[in-house]
């Protein structure tokens, strides 16, 4: 291979690797360090800047007896923070969280911390199904808040739940941190394994480009 050919190969390889890394490196970091996701309170209930897309779901939550708590931000390494909006139903001992997903599609999930330190999570969008002694995660895609709440409460049957006093804004932020640092890690790693693999491929392409150039 002549010099121009070698240079073209190296440049093309680096461009491809750069694209793969830009899309996947943060996911690889999330796979490796899920506990490093920062969760911080953003605004109390009376100052929440709720997007218009989430207003209908917010209204349905309040009709079901949920009380607005406030918003919080979640920031993975090397990514911008995303904002979520939280409610609580102390009678049922359930947190409800709204956020915008891909293409600004409204998303809702319900979260109940257990007395054991575990969690039950039920989402209205696709989410891995897990059924472990202290952790249950699942979904009912496109379910209404009312239907989602009924399903979530059924899944709590027989479990020791956190006390009603834990269902505050501060309690919601603490539960989010505990989820990322504990039982949520398995789910996060399952979701981001592909990002880790593509990152490894990108690094292999970079190494191959330079080693191939030297060999040539």
Backbone as JSON Lines, residues from 0, in Angstrom:
{"i":0,"aa":"X","n":[0.84,-1.2,0.0],"ca":[0.0,0.0,0.0],"c":[0.88,1.24,0.0]}
{"i":1,"aa":"X","n":[0.61,2.19,-0.89],"ca":[1.43,3.39,-0.94],"c":[1.08,4.33,0.21]}
{"i":2,"aa":"X","n":[1.84,5.43,0.29],"ca":[1.68,6.36,1.42],"c":[0.28,6.97,1.44]}
{"i":3,"aa":"X","n":[-0.21,7.4,0.26],"ca":[-1.55,8.0,0.21],"c":[-2.62,6.99,0.6]}
{"i":4,"aa":"X","n":[-2.44,5.76,0.17],"ca":[-3.4,4.72,0.53],"c":[-3.41,4.46,2.03]}
{"i":5,"aa":"X","n":[-2.19,4.43,2.61],"ca":[-2.09,4.23,4.06],"c":[-2.74,5.39,4.81]}
{"i":6,"aa":"X","n":[-2.49,6.62,4.33],"ca":[-3.06,7.79,4.98],"c":[-4.58,7.77,4.9]}
{"i":7,"aa":"X","n":[-5.11,7.42,3.74],"ca":[-6.55,7.35,3.58],"c":[-7.17,6.31,4.49]}
{"i":8,"aa":"X","n":[-6.49,5.17,4.62],"ca":[-6.99,4.11,5.5],"c":[-7.03,4.57,6.95]}
{"i":9,"aa":"X","n":[-5.97,5.22,7.37],"ca":[-5.89,5.69,8.76],"c":[-6.96,6.75,9.02]}
{"i":10,"aa":"X","n":[-7.07,7.72,8.11],"ca":[-8.06,8.79,8.3],"c":[-9.47,8.22,8.32]}
{"i":11,"aa":"X","n":[-9.79,7.34,7.38],"ca":[-11.12,6.74,7.34],"c":[-11.42,5.95,8.6]}
{"i":12,"aa":"X","n":[-10.42,5.22,9.08],"ca":[-10.61,4.44,10.31],"c":[-10.86,5.34,11.5]}
{"i":13,"aa":"X","n":[-10.1,6.44,11.57],"ca":[-10.27,7.36,12.7],"c":[-11.62,8.06,12.66]}
{"i":14,"aa":"X","n":[-12.09,8.41,11.46],"ca":[-13.41,9.04,11.35],"c":[-14.49,8.07,11.82]}
{"i":15,"aa":"X","n":[-14.42,6.82,11.36],"ca":[-15.4,5.82,11.78],"c":[-15.36,5.6,13.28]}
{"i":16,"aa":"X","n":[-14.15,5.49,13.82],"ca":[-14.01,5.3,15.27],"c":[-14.55,6.49,16.04]}
{"i":17,"aa":"X","n":[-14.3,7.7,15.52],"ca":[-14.8,8.9,16.18],"c":[-16.32,8.93,16.24]}
{"i":18,"aa":"X","n":[-16.96,8.53,15.14],"ca":[-18.43,8.49,15.13],"c":[-18.94,7.48,16.15]}
{"i":19,"aa":"X","n":[-18.34,6.3,16.16],"ca":[-18.77,5.27,17.11],"c":[-18.58,5.72,18.56]}
{"i":20,"aa":"X","n":[-17.45,6.37,18.83],"ca":[-17.18,6.82,20.19],"c":[-18.14,7.94,20.61]}
{"i":21,"aa":"X","n":[-18.43,8.85,19.68],"ca":[-19.34,9.95,20.03],"c":[-20.73,9.44,20.38]}
{"i":22,"aa":"X","n":[-21.14,8.33,19.76],"ca":[-22.47,7.78,20.01],"c":[-22.51,6.84,21.21]}
{"i":23,"aa":"X","n":[-21.38,6.23,21.53],"ca":[-21.42,5.12,22.48],"c":[-20.53,5.23,23.71]}
{"i":24,"aa":"X","n":[-19.54,6.14,23.7],"ca":[-18.59,6.17,24.81],"c":[-19.29,6.48,26.14]}
{"i":25,"aa":"X","n":[-20.26,7.41,26.11],"ca":[-20.95,7.74,27.36],"c":[-21.76,6.55,27.86]}
{"i":26,"aa":"X","n":[-22.27,5.74,26.93],"ca":[-23.0,4.54,27.35],"c":[-22.06,3.51,27.96]}
{"i":27,"aa":"X","n":[-20.85,3.44,27.43],"ca":[-19.86,2.55,28.03],"c":[-19.53,2.99,29.45]}
{"i":28,"aa":"X","n":[-19.39,4.29,29.65],"ca":[-19.13,4.8,31.0],"c":[-20.3,4.51,31.93]}
{"i":29,"aa":"X","n":[-21.53,4.62,31.4],"ca":[-22.71,4.33,32.2],"c":[-22.75,2.85,32.58]}
{"i":30,"aa":"X","n":[-22.34,1.98,31.67],"ca":[-22.26,0.55,31.97],"c":[-21.24,0.3,33.07]}
{"i":31,"aa":"X","n":[-20.09,0.94,32.98],"ca":[-19.0,0.7,33.93],"c":[-19.22,1.39,35.27]}
{"i":32,"aa":"X","n":[-19.81,2.58,35.24],"ca":[-19.94,3.37,36.47],"c":[-21.37,3.9,36.65]}
{"i":33,"aa":"X","n":[-22.36,3.02,36.79],"ca":[-23.75,3.51,36.92],"c":[-23.96,4.37,38.17]}
{"i":34,"aa":"X","n":[-23.18,4.11,39.21],"ca":[-23.33,4.88,40.43],"c":[-22.83,6.3,40.34]}
{"i":35,"aa":"X","n":[-22.18,6.65,39.23],"ca":[-21.66,8.0,39.04],"c":[-22.71,8.95,38.44]}
{"i":36,"aa":"X","n":[-23.9,8.45,38.13],"ca":[-24.95,9.34,37.62],"c":[-25.34,10.31,38.74]}
{"i":37,"aa":"X","n":[-25.25,11.59,38.45],"ca":[-25.58,12.59,39.45],"c":[-27.07,12.88,39.47]}
{"i":38,"aa":"X","n":[-27.68,12.88,40.65],"ca":[-29.1,13.2,40.81],"c":[-29.21,14.35,41.8]}
{"i":39,"aa":"X","n":[-29.78,15.46,41.34],"ca":[-29.9,16.64,42.18],"c":[-31.3,17.22,42.08]}
{"i":40,"aa":"X","n":[-31.84,17.72,43.21],"ca":[-33.14,18.41,43.14],"c":[-33.03,19.65,42.27]}
{"i":41,"aa":"X","n":[-34.09,19.95,41.51],"ca":[-34.04,21.08,40.57],"c":[-34.97,22.22,40.98]}
{"i":42,"aa":"X","n":[-36.25,21.92,41.23],"ca":[-37.19,22.97,41.62],"c":[-38.32,22.35,42.43]}
{"i":43,"aa":"X","n":[-38.81,23.05,43.46],"ca":[-39.94,22.53,44.25],"c":[-41.22,22.54,43.44]}
{"i":44,"aa":"X","n":[-42.26,21.96,44.01],"ca":[-43.52,21.76,43.28],"c":[-44.09,23.05,42.73]}
{"i":45,"aa":"X","n":[-44.03,24.14,43.51],"ca":[-44.66,25.39,43.06],"c":[-43.82,26.14,42.04]}
{"i":46,"aa":"X","n":[-42.64,25.61,41.71],"ca":[-41.78,26.25,40.71],"c":[-41.43,25.33,39.56]}
{"i":47,"aa":"X","n":[-42.09,24.18,39.46],"ca":[-41.81,23.24,38.37],"c":[-42.2,23.85,37.03]}
{"i":48,"aa":"X","n":[-41.29,23.76,36.08],"ca":[-41.54,24.24,34.73],"c":[-41.93,23.05,33.86]}
{"i":49,"aa":"X","n":[-43.17,22.6,34.01],"ca":[-43.62,21.37,33.37],"c":[-43.83,21.59,31.87]}
{"i":50,"aa":"X","n":[-43.19,20.79,31.01],"ca":[-43.42,20.92,29.56],"c":[-44.88,20.66,29.19]}
{"i":51,"aa":"X","n":[-45.34,21.3,28.12],"ca":[-46.72,21.13,27.7],"c":[-47.06,19.68,27.38]}
{"i":52,"aa":"X","n":[-46.08,18.94,26.84],"ca":[-46.32,17.55,26.45],"c":[-46.69,16.67,27.66]}
{"i":53,"aa":"X","n":[-46.26,17.09,28.86],"ca":[-46.51,16.28,30.05],"c":[-47.74,16.72,30.83]}
{"i":54,"aa":"X","n":[-48.33,17.84,30.46],"ca":[-49.45,18.39,31.22],"c":[-50.64,17.43,31.31]}
{"i":55,"aa":"X","n":[-51.05,16.75,30.21],"ca":[-52.2,15.83,30.34],"c":[-51.95,14.7,31.34]}
{"i":56,"aa":"X","n":[-50.76,14.12,31.33],"ca":[-50.45,13.06,32.28],"c":[-50.41,13.59,33.7]}
{"i":57,"aa":"X","n":[-49.87,14.8,33.86],"ca":[-49.81,15.4,35.19],"c":[-51.23,15.59,35.75]}
{"i":58,"aa":"X","n":[-52.14,16.03,34.9],"ca":[-53.52,16.19,35.34],"c":[-54.15,14.88,35.77]}
{"i":59,"aa":"X","n":[-53.86,13.81,35.02],"ca":[-54.41,12.49,35.38],"c":[-53.83,11.99,36.69]}
{"i":60,"aa":"X","n":[-52.55,12.26,36.93],"ca":[-51.94,11.85,38.2],"c":[-52.61,12.54,39.38]}
{"i":61,"aa":"X","n":[-52.85,13.82,39.24],"ca":[-53.49,14.54,40.34],"c":[-54.92,14.04,40.57]}
{"i":62,"aa":"X","n":[-55.62,13.68,39.51],"ca":[-56.96,13.1,39.65],"c":[-56.93,11.79,40.43]}
{"i":63,"aa":"X","n":[-55.85,11.04,40.28],"ca":[-55.69,9.76,40.97],"c":[-55.25,9.92,42.42]}
{"i":64,"aa":"X","n":[-54.95,11.15,42.84],"ca":[-54.56,11.38,44.23],"c":[-53.08,11.64,44.43]}
{"i":65,"aa":"X","n":[-52.33,11.8,43.34],"ca":[-50.91,12.12,43.47],"c":[-50.72,13.61,43.75]}
{"i":66,"aa":"X","n":[-49.73,13.92,44.57],"ca":[-49.38,15.29,44.92],"c":[-48.05,15.65,44.29]}
{"i":67,"aa":"X","n":[-47.93,16.81,43.62],"ca":[-46.65,17.18,43.04],"c":[-45.59,17.43,44.12]}
{"i":68,"aa":"X","n":[-44.38,16.95,43.86],"ca":[-43.27,17.12,44.81],"c":[-42.25,18.15,44.33]}
{"i":69,"aa":"X","n":[-41.88,18.07,43.07],"ca":[-40.83,18.92,42.51],"c":[-40.16,18.21,41.36]}
{"i":70,"aa":"X","n":[-39.12,18.81,40.83],"ca":[-38.38,18.2,39.72],"c":[-36.96,17.91,40.16]}
{"i":71,"aa":"X","n":[-36.33,16.97,39.46],"ca":[-34.92,16.66,39.72],"c":[-34.21,16.44,38.39]}
{"i":72,"aa":"X","n":[-32.9,16.52,38.42],"ca":[-32.09,16.31,37.22],"c":[-31.17,15.11,37.41]}
{"i":73,"aa":"X","n":[-31.0,14.35,36.33],"ca":[-30.11,13.2,36.32],"c":[-29.04,13.42,35.25]}
{"i":74,"aa":"X","n":[-27.78,13.3,35.65],"ca":[-26.68,13.61,34.72],"c":[-25.67,12.47,34.67]}
{"i":75,"aa":"X","n":[-25.71,11.65,33.6],"ca":[-24.64,10.66,33.4],"c":[-23.32,11.35,33.04]}
{"i":76,"aa":"X","n":[-22.23,10.64,33.18],"ca":[-20.92,11.19,32.8],"c":[-20.91,11.57,31.33]}
{"i":77,"aa":"X","n":[-20.37,12.74,31.02],"ca":[-20.2,13.27,29.66],"c":[-21.51,13.56,28.94]}
{"i":78,"aa":"X","n":[-22.61,13.65,29.67],"ca":[-23.91,13.95,29.06],"c":[-24.57,15.14,29.74]}
{"i":79,"aa":"X","n":[-25.46,15.8,29.0],"ca":[-26.26,16.86,29.6],"c":[-27.27,16.26,30.57]}
{"i":80,"aa":"X","n":[-27.62,17.04,31.57],"ca":[-28.61,16.57,32.54],"c":[-29.99,16.5,31.9]}
{"i":81,"aa":"X","n":[-30.76,15.51,32.28],"ca":[-32.16,15.41,31.86],"c":[-33.04,15.68,33.08]}
{"i":82,"aa":"X","n":[-34.18,16.3,32.83],"ca":[-35.05,16.72,33.93],"c":[-36.26,15.81,34.03]}
{"i":83,"aa":"X","n":[-36.62,15.47,35.28],"ca":[-37.79,14.65,35.56],"c":[-38.67,15.38,36.56]}
{"i":84,"aa":"X","n":[-39.97,15.03,36.55],"ca":[-40.97,15.73,37.36],"c":[-41.68,14.7,38.23]}
{"i":85,"aa":"X","n":[-41.68,14.94,39.53],"ca":[-42.07,13.9,40.49],"c":[-43.36,14.22,41.24]}
{"i":86,"aa":"X","n":[-44.14,13.14,41.47],"ca":[-45.36,13.19,42.28],"c":[-45.29,12.05,43.29]}
{"i":87,"aa":"X","n":[-46.16,12.11,44.3],"ca":[-46.23,11.02,45.28],"c":[-47.67,10.76,45.67]}
{"i":88,"aa":"X","n":[-47.98,9.49,45.9],"ca":[-49.27,9.07,46.43],"c":[-48.95,8.37,47.75]}
{"i":89,"aa":"X","n":[-49.08,9.1,48.86],"ca":[-48.66,8.54,50.15],"c":[-49.57,7.39,50.59]}
{"i":90,"aa":"X","n":[-50.85,7.43,50.19],"ca":[-51.75,6.35,50.56],"c":[-51.33,5.02,49.96]}
{"i":91,"aa":"X","n":[-50.97,5.04,48.69],"ca":[-50.53,3.82,48.01],"c":[-49.03,3.6,48.14]}
{"i":92,"aa":"X","n":[-48.32,4.63,48.64],"ca":[-46.85,4.58,48.79],"c":[-46.17,4.37,47.44]}
{"i":93,"aa":"X","n":[-46.44,5.3,46.56],"ca":[-45.93,5.23,45.19],"c":[-45.44,6.61,44.76]}
{"i":94,"aa":"X","n":[-44.24,6.65,44.19],"ca":[-43.77,7.83,43.48],"c":[-44.15,7.7,42.02]}
{"i":95,"aa":"X","n":[-44.5,8.82,41.38],"ca":[-44.72,8.87,39.93],"c":[-43.75,9.89,39.34]}
{"i":96,"aa":"X","n":[-43.09,9.52,38.26],"ca":[-42.12,10.42,37.63],"c":[-42.42,10.54,36.15]}
{"i":97,"aa":"X","n":[-42.51,11.78,35.68],"ca":[-42.72,12.1,34.27],"c":[-41.43,12.67,33.69]}
{"i":98,"aa":"X","n":[-41.15,12.32,32.44],"ca":[-40.03,12.94,31.72],"c":[-40.27,12.78,30.23]}
{"i":99,"aa":"X","n":[-39.49,13.48,29.45],"ca":[-39.6,13.39,27.99],"c":[-38.55,12.42,27.46]}
{"i":100,"aa":"X","n":[-39.0,11.46,26.65],"ca":[-38.09,10.5,26.05],"c":[-37.67,10.94,24.67]}
{"i":101,"aa":"X","n":[-37.35,9.97,23.83],"ca":[-36.94,10.27,22.46],"c":[-38.06,10.98,21.71]}
{"i":102,"aa":"X","n":[-37.67,11.93,20.89],"ca":[-38.62,12.72,20.1],"c":[-39.64,13.41,21.0]}
{"i":103,"aa":"X","n":[-39.22,13.73,22.22],"ca":[-40.06,14.43,23.19],"c":[-41.37,13.7,23.47]}
{"i":104,"aa":"X","n":[-41.31,12.38,23.49],"ca":[-42.49,11.6,23.82],"c":[-42.64,11.51,25.34]}
{"i":105,"aa":"X","n":[-43.85,11.76,25.86],"ca":[-44.06,11.69,27.31],"c":[-43.82,10.27,27.85]}
{"i":106,"aa":"X","n":[-43.16,10.22,28.99],"ca":[-42.9,8.94,29.64],"c":[-43.27,9.03,31.11]}
{"i":107,"aa":"X","n":[-43.82,7.95,31.62],"ca":[-44.23,7.88,33.02],"c":[-43.76,6.56,33.61]}
{"i":108,"aa":"X","n":[-43.19,6.63,34.81],"ca":[-42.93,5.39,35.54],"c":[-43.26,5.58,37.01]}
{"i":109,"aa":"X","n":[-43.65,4.49,37.65],"ca":[-44.0,4.47,39.07],"c":[-42.9,3.74,39.83]}
{"i":110,"aa":"X","n":[-42.58,4.24,41.0],"ca":[-41.46,3.71,41.79],"c":[-41.87,3.61,43.25]}
{"i":111,"aa":"X","n":[-41.66,2.44,43.85],"ca":[-41.9,2.26,45.28],"c":[-40.65,1.68,45.93]}
{"i":112,"aa":"X","n":[-40.03,2.43,46.85],"ca":[-38.91,1.86,47.63],"c":[-39.46,0.88,48.67]}
{"i":113,"aa":"X","n":[-38.76,-0.2,48.87],"ca":[-39.15,-1.21,49.85],"c":[-38.39,-1.01,51.16]}
{"i":114,"aa":"X","n":[-38.96,-1.52,52.24],"ca":[-38.31,-1.4,53.54],"c":[-36.95,-2.1,53.55]}
{"i":115,"aa":"X","n":[-36.79,-3.1,52.7],"ca":[-35.53,-3.86,52.63],"c":[-34.44,-3.1,51.88]}
{"i":116,"aa":"X","n":[-34.8,-1.98,51.25],"ca":[-33.84,-1.26,50.4],"c":[-34.04,-1.57,48.94]}
{"i":117,"aa":"X","n":[-34.98,-2.43,48.62],"ca":[-35.26,-2.77,47.23],"c":[-36.24,-1.81,46.59]}
{"i":118,"aa":"X","n":[-36.67,-2.15,45.36],"ca":[-37.56,-1.26,44.6],"c":[-38.53,-2.09,43.76]}
{"i":119,"aa":"X","n":[-39.68,-1.47,43.49],"ca":[-40.6,-1.97,42.47],"c":[-40.82,-0.82,41.49]}
{"i":120,"aa":"X","n":[-40.6,-1.1,40.19],"ca":[-40.71,-0.09,39.15],"c":[-41.66,-0.6,38.07]}
{"i":121,"aa":"X","n":[-42.61,0.25,37.66],"ca":[-43.52,-0.09,36.58],"c":[-43.6,1.11,35.65]}
{"i":122,"aa":"X","n":[-43.31,0.88,34.36],"ca":[-43.23,1.99,33.4],"c":[-44.28,1.85,32.31]}
{"i":123,"aa":"X","n":[-44.63,2.98,31.7],"ca":[-45.58,2.98,30.59],"c":[-44.87,2.89,29.24]}
{"i":124,"aa":"X","n":[-43.59,2.57,29.26],"ca":[-42.79,2.41,28.05],"c":[-41.92,1.17,28.21]}
{"i":125,"aa":"X","n":[-41.33,0.73,27.12],"ca":[-40.57,-0.52,27.14],"c":[-39.42,-0.44,28.14]}
{"i":126,"aa":"X","n":[-39.34,-1.46,28.98],"ca":[-38.33,-1.51,30.03],"c":[-38.06,-2.98,30.33]}
{"i":127,"aa":"X","n":[-36.81,-3.35,30.65],"ca":[-36.51,-4.75,30.94],"c":[-37.37,-5.29,32.07]}
{"i":128,"aa":"X","n":[-37.8,-6.53,31.94],"ca":[-38.59,-7.19,32.99],"c":[-37.66,-7.97,33.89]}
{"i":129,"aa":"X","n":[-37.67,-7.64,35.18],"ca":[-36.85,-8.33,36.17],"c":[-37.72,-8.67,37.36]}
{"i":130,"aa":"X","n":[-37.53,-9.85,37.92],"ca":[-38.28,-10.27,39.1],"c":[-37.32,-10.94,40.06]}
{"i":131,"aa":"X","n":[-36.72,-10.13,40.92],"ca":[-35.74,-10.58,41.9],"c":[-36.33,-10.44,43.3]}
{"i":132,"aa":"X","n":[-35.71,-11.06,44.31],"ca":[-36.28,-10.98,45.67],"c":[-36.55,-9.56,46.15]}
{"i":133,"aa":"X","n":[-35.65,-8.61,45.87],"ca":[-35.81,-7.24,46.34],"c":[-35.98,-6.24,45.2]}
{"i":134,"aa":"X","n":[-36.23,-6.73,44.0],"ca":[-36.32,-5.8,42.87],"c":[-37.24,-6.36,41.79]}
{"i":135,"aa":"X","n":[-38.28,-5.61,41.5],"ca":[-39.2,-5.97,40.42],"c":[-39.3,-4.79,39.45]}
{"i":136,"aa":"X","n":[-39.04,-5.06,38.2],"ca":[-39.11,-4.03,37.18],"c":[-39.88,-4.56,35.99]}
{"i":137,"aa":"X","n":[-40.77,-3.75,35.44],"ca":[-41.55,-4.18,34.29],"c":[-42.25,-3.0,33.63]}
{"i":138,"aa":"X","n":[-43.1,-3.29,32.65],"ca":[-43.75,-2.21,31.93],"c":[-45.11,-2.65,31.39]}
{"i":139,"aa":"X","n":[-45.95,-1.66,31.15],"ca":[-47.19,-1.8,30.39],"c":[-47.16,-0.67,29.37]}
{"i":140,"aa":"X","n":[-46.72,-1.0,28.16],"ca":[-46.49,0.05,27.17],"c":[-47.77,0.82,26.84]}
{"i":141,"aa":"X","n":[-47.64,2.15,26.88],"ca":[-48.72,3.08,26.53],"c":[-49.93,2.97,27.45]}
{"i":142,"aa":"X","n":[-49.73,2.41,28.64],"ca":[-50.85,2.32,29.58],"c":[-51.18,3.7,30.16]}
{"i":143,"aa":"X","n":[-52.45,3.92,30.49],"ca":[-52.85,5.15,31.14],"c":[-52.32,5.17,32.57]}
{"i":144,"aa":"X","n":[-52.2,6.35,33.19],"ca":[-51.75,6.4,34.59],"c":[-52.61,5.55,35.52]}
{"i":145,"aa":"X","n":[-53.93,5.52,35.29],"ca":[-54.81,4.74,36.15],"c":[-54.52,3.25,36.03]}
{"i":146,"aa":"X","n":[-54.39,2.77,34.8],"ca":[-54.1,1.35,34.61],"c":[-52.71,1.0,35.14]}
{"i":147,"aa":"X","n":[-51.76,1.89,34.93],"ca":[-50.4,1.65,35.41],"c":[-50.37,1.57,36.93]}
{"i":148,"aa":"X","n":[-51.12,2.45,37.59],"ca":[-51.16,2.44,39.05],"c":[-51.77,1.14,39.56]}
{"i":149,"aa":"X","n":[-52.86,0.69,38.94],"ca":[-53.47,-0.56,39.38],"c":[-52.48,-1.72,39.26]}
{"i":150,"aa":"X","n":[-51.78,-1.79,38.15],"ca":[-50.82,-2.88,37.95],"c":[-49.67,-2.77,38.95]}
{"i":151,"aa":"X","n":[-49.21,-1.56,39.2],"ca":[-48.1,-1.37,40.13],"c":[-48.5,-1.78,41.54]}
{"i":152,"aa":"X","n":[-49.69,-1.38,41.98],"ca":[-50.14,-1.73,43.33],"c":[-50.29,-3.23,43.49]}
{"i":153,"aa":"X","n":[-50.75,-3.91,42.45],"ca":[-50.85,-5.39,42.52],"c":[-49.47,-6.01,42.72]}
{"i":154,"aa":"X","n":[-48.47,-5.42,42.09],"ca":[-47.12,-5.99,42.2],"c":[-46.5,-5.76,43.58]}
{"i":155,"aa":"X","n":[-47.1,-4.84,44.36],"ca":[-46.61,-4.57,45.71],"c":[-47.16,-5.55,46.74]}
{"i":156,"aa":"X","n":[-48.13,-6.35,46.34],"ca":[-48.79,-7.26,47.28],"c":[-47.79,-8.18,47.96]}
{"i":157,"aa":"X","n":[-47.84,-8.21,49.28],"ca":[-46.98,-9.09,50.06],"c":[-45.61,-8.54,50.37]}
{"i":158,"aa":"X","n":[-45.3,-7.34,49.89],"ca":[-43.98,-6.75,50.12],"c":[-44.04,-5.73,51.26]}
{"i":159,"aa":"X","n":[-42.94,-5.6,51.99],"ca":[-42.83,-4.61,53.06],"c":[-42.38,-3.29,52.45]}
{"i":160,"aa":"X","n":[-43.24,-2.28,52.49],"ca":[-42.98,-1.01,51.82],"c":[-42.35,-0.01,52.79]}
{"i":161,"aa":"X","n":[-41.72,1.01,52.23],"ca":[-41.21,2.1,53.05],"c":[-42.36,2.82,53.72]}
{"i":162,"aa":"X","n":[-42.07,3.48,54.84],"ca":[-43.1,4.2,55.58],"c":[-43.63,5.38,54.76]}
{"i":163,"aa":"X","n":[-44.89,5.78,55.0],"ca":[-45.45,6.92,54.24],"c":[-44.62,8.19,54.33]}
{"i":164,"aa":"X","n":[-43.93,8.39,55.46],"ca":[-43.11,9.58,55.62],"c":[-41.93,9.66,54.67]}
{"i":165,"aa":"X","n":[-41.61,8.55,54.0],"ca":[-40.48,8.55,53.06],"c":[-40.87,9.12,51.7]}
{"i":166,"aa":"X","n":[-42.17,9.35,51.47],"ca":[-42.62,9.76,50.14],"c":[-42.7,11.28,50.04]}
{"i":167,"aa":"X","n":[-41.52,11.88,50.14],"ca":[-41.34,13.33,50.03],"c":[-40.42,13.62,48.86]}
{"i":168,"aa":"X","n":[-40.24,14.9,48.56],"ca":[-39.31,15.29,47.49],"c":[-37.9,14.8,47.82]}
{"i":169,"aa":"X","n":[-37.47,15.04,49.06],"ca":[-36.14,14.57,49.47],"c":[-36.05,13.04,49.37]}
{"i":170,"aa":"X","n":[-37.15,12.37,49.76],"ca":[-37.15,10.91,49.68],"c":[-37.06,10.42,48.25]}
{"i":171,"aa":"X","n":[-37.68,11.16,47.32],"ca":[-37.6,10.75,45.91],"c":[-36.19,10.89,45.37]}
{"i":172,"aa":"X","n":[-35.51,11.98,45.7],"ca":[-34.13,12.17,45.25],"c":[-33.23,11.09,45.85]}
{"i":173,"aa":"X","n":[-33.41,10.81,47.12],"ca":[-32.61,9.77,47.77],"c":[-32.86,8.4,47.16]}
{"i":174,"aa":"X","n":[-34.11,8.12,46.82],"ca":[-34.44,6.83,46.19],"c":[-33.77,6.71,44.83]}
{"i":175,"aa":"X","n":[-33.74,7.79,44.07],"ca":[-33.07,7.76,42.77],"c":[-31.58,7.49,42.91]}
{"i":176,"aa":"X","n":[-30.94,8.13,43.85],"ca":[-29.51,7.89,44.06],"c":[-29.26,6.45,44.48]}
{"i":177,"aa":"X","n":[-30.1,5.94,45.38],"ca":[-29.93,4.56,45.85],"c":[-30.14,3.57,44.7]}
{"i":178,"aa":"X","n":[-31.08,3.87,43.8],"ca":[-31.33,2.97,42.67],"c":[-30.1,2.87,41.77]}
{"i":179,"aa":"X","n":[-29.52,4.01,41.41],"ca":[-28.34,4.0,40.55],"c":[-27.14,3.34,41.22]}
{"i":180,"aa":"X","n":[-27.02,3.49,42.51],"ca":[-25.85,2.95,43.21],"c":[-26.04,1.52,43.67]}
{"i":181,"aa":"X","n":[-27.26,1.0,43.55],"ca":[-27.52,-0.35,44.05],"c":[-28.19,-1.26,43.04]}
{"i":182,"aa":"X","n":[-29.46,-1.57,43.3],"ca":[-30.15,-2.6,42.52],"c":[-30.41,-2.21,41.08]}
{"i":183,"aa":"X","n":[-30.37,-0.93,40.75],"ca":[-30.59,-0.52,39.37],"c":[-29.42,-0.8,38.45]}
{"i":184,"aa":"X","n":[-28.26,-1.13,39.02],"ca":[-27.07,-1.3,38.19],"c":[-27.23,-2.42,37.16]}
{"i":185,"aa":"X","n":[-27.88,-3.52,37.55],"ca":[-28.05,-4.63,36.62],"c":[-28.87,-4.21,35.41]}
{"i":186,"aa":"X","n":[-29.95,-3.46,35.66],"ca":[-30.8,-3.0,34.57],"c":[-30.06,-2.02,33.67]}
{"i":187,"aa":"X","n":[-29.32,-1.1,34.27],"ca":[-28.55,-0.13,33.5],"c":[-27.53,-0.83,32.61]}
{"i":188,"aa":"X","n":[-26.85,-1.81,33.15],"ca":[-25.82,-2.52,32.38],"c":[-26.45,-3.33,31.25]}
{"i":189,"aa":"X","n":[-27.61,-3.88,31.49],"ca":[-28.28,-4.6,30.41],"c":[-28.64,-3.65,29.28]}
{"i":190,"aa":"X","n":[-29.08,-2.45,29.61],"ca":[-29.49,-1.47,28.61],"c":[-28.31,-0.9,27.84]}
{"i":191,"aa":"X","n":[-27.13,-0.87,28.45],"ca":[-25.98,-0.18,27.85],"c":[-24.84,-1.11,27.45]}
{"i":192,"aa":"X","n":[-25.08,-2.41,27.46],"ca":[-24.05,-3.35,27.04],"c":[-23.62,-3.11,25.6]}
{"i":193,"aa":"X","n":[-24.59,-2.82,24.74],"ca":[-24.26,-2.58,23.33],"c":[-23.33,-1.37,23.18]}
{"i":194,"aa":"X","n":[-23.55,-0.34,23.99],"ca":[-22.67,0.82,23.95],"c":[-21.25,0.47,24.33]}
{"i":195,"aa":"X","n":[-21.1,-0.42,25.32],"ca":[-19.76,-0.86,25.72],"c":[-19.09,-1.63,24.59]}
{"i":196,"aa":"X","n":[-19.85,-2.5,23.91],"ca":[-19.28,-3.3,22.82],"c":[-18.86,-2.41,21.66]}
{"i":197,"aa":"X","n":[-19.7,-1.43,21.28],"ca":[-19.33,-0.54,20.18],"c":[-18.13,0.33,20.54]}
{"i":198,"aa":"X","n":[-18.0,0.7,21.8],"ca":[-16.83,1.46,22.23],"c":[-15.57,0.62,22.1]}
{"i":199,"aa":"X","n":[-15.67,-0.65,22.49],"ca":[-14.51,-1.54,22.36],"c":[-14.14,-1.72,20.89]}
{"i":200,"aa":"X","n":[-15.13,-1.82,20.02],"ca":[-14.86,-1.95,18.59],"c":[-14.18,-0.69,18.07]}
{"i":201,"aa":"X","n":[-14.66,0.49,18.51],"ca":[-14.06,1.75,18.06],"c":[-12.6,1.84,18.48]}
{"i":202,"aa":"X","n":[-12.31,1.46,19.71],"ca":[-10.92,1.51,20.19],"c":[-10.05,0.5,19.43]}
{"i":203,"aa":"X","n":[-10.65,-0.64,19.09],"ca":[-9.9,-1.63,18.3],"c":[-9.6,-1.09,16.9]}
{"i":204,"aa":"X","n":[-10.54,-0.33,16.33],"ca":[-10.32,0.28,15.01],"c":[-9.17,1.27,15.07]}
{"i":205,"aa":"X","n":[-9.15,2.1,16.13],"ca":[-8.06,3.07,16.29],"c":[-6.72,2.35,16.42]}
{"i":206,"aa":"X","n":[-6.67,1.32,17.25],"ca":[-5.43,0.58,17.42],"c":[-5.01,-0.09,16.12]}
{"i":207,"aa":"X","n":[-5.97,-0.66,15.4],"ca":[-5.66,-1.32,14.13],"c":[-5.16,-0.34,13.09]}
{"i":208,"aa":"X","n":[-5.72,0.88,13.08],"ca":[-5.29,1.88,12.11],"c":[-3.84,2.26,12.33]}
{"i":209,"aa":"X","n":[-3.46,2.5,13.57],"ca":[-2.09,2.9,13.85],"c":[-1.11,1.75,13.69]}
{"i":210,"aa":"X","n":[-1.51,0.57,14.17],"ca":[-0.61,-0.58,14.03],"c":[-0.46,-0.98,12.57]}
{"i":211,"aa":"X","n":[-1.58,-0.86,11.81],"ca":[-1.5,-1.18,10.4],"c":[-0.62,-0.19,9.65]}
{"i":212,"aa":"X","n":[-0.73,1.11,10.06],"ca":[0.09,2.12,9.42],"c":[1.57,1.87,9.69]}
{"i":213,"aa":"X","n":[1.89,1.49,10.93],"ca":[3.29,1.23,11.26],"c":[3.82,0.02,10.52]}
{"i":214,"aa":"X","n":[2.94,-1.02,10.44],"ca":[3.38,-2.23,9.75],"c":[3.64,-1.96,8.28]}
{"i":215,"aa":"X","n":[2.79,-1.03,7.71],"ca":[3.0,-0.71,6.3],"c":[4.26,0.1,6.08]}
